[in-house]
């Protein structure tokens, strides 16, 4: 169970990106009061968590209904996570974990950013959604393992909420360089996990005996 928890925590930390979310949250709420920032952060975390939990619980059934095998899911998910890991290592923005310029401009003009872009795509982005489905699929038939995955996801969401509430202090403490160092380290770990997902998917597909 410790191995499952470690894998899930590392994957969700990398795909949700609590530090990146906190940095963008601080920028988007610079003109808000402390009470408004707290309210937006809590709503965003709850909505983002509900989205990820939904994908974790029913995502596999939806894919099965579309005729997508677990092997294909593992391979495709691994490729997506690998691309994200590479981009994190080289400190490049990824569409799977961030907003595009047009989305940021729309967010700045909105009074409430808790749903967009905070809950999605910043917290519950394509990478995090795919990771939730993939990690739950890896524990198919293992209820205890799936409970650990969900618990790990909730732990990262809680960390994300705390990071947003302490966004200003966190940036001052770590600085830009410190946040980039953590992001690069997690990128290396995510890339390694992604390659393992790809290997497992190819092996399960039966293409090579």
Secondary structure, 3 states (H helix, E strand, C coil): CHHHHHHHHHHHHHHHCHHHHHHHHHHHCCCCCHHHHHHHHHHHHHHHHHHHHHHHHHHHHHHHHCCCCHHHHHHHHHHHHHHHHHHHHCCCCCCCCCCCHHHHHHHHCCCCCHHHHHHHHHHCCHHHHHHHHHHHHHCCCCHHHHHHHHHHHHHHHHHHHHHHHCHHHHHHHHHHHHHHHHHHHHHHHHHHHHHHHHHHHHHHHCCCC
